[in-house]
Amino acid sequence: MDPLATQLANIEARTGQTLAQLSSLITKSGLTKHGEIREMLQSTLGLGHGDANTLVHLALKSDGTSAAKAKGLTTSDVLDEIYAGPKSALRPIHDALMAVIDTWGDFDVAPKKGYVSLRRKKQFAMIGPATKTRVDLGINARGLLGDERLVTMPPGGMCPYQVRLTSAVEVDAQVLAWVRTAFDAAG
């Protein structure tokens, strides 16, 4: 079973509701903004950020994967769009990360709007340009010990840690060790 299917099956098991029932709950709420719907799902169903976020994307068909499929785009095409124009100079950072991560084993790349999510049984990293000069690497792990580059994010987000990268040279052994910890823990 692919990681998304596993996540959705787990959400159904935890909530005791089918995906159709959960989509109906979202529709009946009258809410239209992604963040408001996600918060409603978290508070009413006790879902975590990631599960609630996935349900919102599913119900609104707003995730990058659905958008890419609707346009007939591949993951490579989506990356070309993400790293287009003034952000094209950042693609080597992404490629340097992926060149190593690809050697670790099986995982899925899920394109989103403006970044890609890397998943095994659960998400372990997010990679995408935050500005014209910086790629943000979100790392979904617990208890990492790092240096000044590893930023602890506020609770409740998708990734508890972030590394801000401005050059492919910064994709060093320490950064890769943090990602590898998350990769191993995901599954």
N, C-alpha and C positions, 0 to 999 in steps of 0.2 A: 504494500500500500504506500502511495506517495505521502510525503509529510503533510501536505495540505489536507488530504483525505483523512489522515490520522488525527490531525488537529480538529477537524470538523466532527469526526466521530466522538472524540473526547468531549467536545463542547456539548453535543447532544446528550451524552451520558451524564455529564455534570449537571446540566440544566433539566434533564428529563423531558426536553422538548425537541421536536424535529426541526430541521432547518427551515421547513415551510412555516412552522409555528413561530419560530424566532423571527423570520422575515416579516410575518404578519404583525408581530409585536412592534417591530420597528416602524412599519407602515402606519399602524394605528396610533403610535405615539404622537404623530403630527410633526415630529422634529425633522428638520431637513439638513442641518449642518452636521458634518462628520463628527466633530468633537463633542457636540451635544448628544448625539446618538450614542457614541462610545461611552460617555460618562453615564448615560441612562442605563446602558447594559451593565456597566460595572456596578452601579449602585443597586439596581433592581435584581440582577441575577448573580451578583458577586463574582463576575468574571474579571480576570486580570486584563491588563491593558492590551496585550497581544491578541488574546482571544476575542475581546470586544472589538478591537480594530479590524480583525479579519472578518467578523460578522458584518460590520458596517460596510466594508468593501464588497462583500458578497451580495448583500442586500441592495446596495446602490450601484453595483457593477462598476465600481470606481477604481478598482485596483489596477496597477500597471499591467498585470498579466492579461486581464480581460480586455483592457484597452488595446494592448499589443495584438492579441488574437483577432479582435474586431477589425484592426487595420491590416491584418495579414503580416505582421512583423515578427521577426525572430528575436531572440535575446540579443544577438549581435546588432541587429537593426536598432533595438531600443538603446543599447549602449552608445551607438553612433549618435542618436538623438540627445542622450543625456550629456555627452561630451562634445557637443557641437559648438560652433562659433567661438566666443571668448573662453569657453571652458575646454576647448580641444587640447590645450597645452597640459591639462590635468590627466589626460588618458594614460600616460605612462605610469602614473602613481597607481591607478586602478590595475593596469596590466602587471605591474611588479608584484602587487599583492596576490593577484589571481594566479600568476605563474607558479608561486609556491603552494598556495592553498589547493590548487588543482592536483598536486602530487600526494595529498594526504588521504584521499579516498573519496567515496561517493558522497555527494551532496547536491542539492538543488539550488539553482539560481532563479529567483523570482523577481522579475522586473517590477518596479513600482514607479510612481511618478517622481523622477529626479534621482533615483538611487536604485540599487539592487539589494535584495535580501538574500542572505546565504543561509540555507536550512539543511539540517539533518532530520532528526526526529523533532527538533525545534530549531528556531532561528539561533544562529551563533554569531552572525555579524551583519552589518549593513555598510555598504560602501557607496558614496556619492559625492559629487561636488557641492559644497555648501556656498561657495562664492566663486568668483572668477579666478581666485588664486589659491583655493584650499579645498582639499577632499577631506570629508569627515568619515572616519572609520568607527562605527559603533560596535562595541564588543559586548556580547551578552554572556557574561560569566560572573561568578561570585568570588569574593575574597582575593582579588588580584592585588599584588604588591607591585607598585610601579614607581615611576619617576615623575618629574614635572610634566611630561608629555601625556600621561594617562590621566584624563580629567574624569572625576567622579560626577555623574549626572544626577539631577534630582530624582528622588524615588518616583515610581509609577510610569517611567518611560519604557520604551522597547529595549534599550540597552543601558545598563548601569554605568558603562564606561565609554569614553570617546577619546580618540586620538586624532589630532588635527595635523594633516600632512600637506606640505607645500612642495615637496620634491620626492621623486622616486628614491632618492638616496636615503630618505628618512625611513623607508621600509627596510628596517634593519632586524637583526636577530631578536632584539627585545620586543619590538612590535609584533613580529611573527610568533614569538613565544606566547604573548597575550592572546592572539587569535587562536593559536593551537590549543591553549587551555580551554577556550570556549568551544572549539570544534570538538575536542574530546568529550567535553561534558554534554554536548548536544546529541550524542549518540549512538 
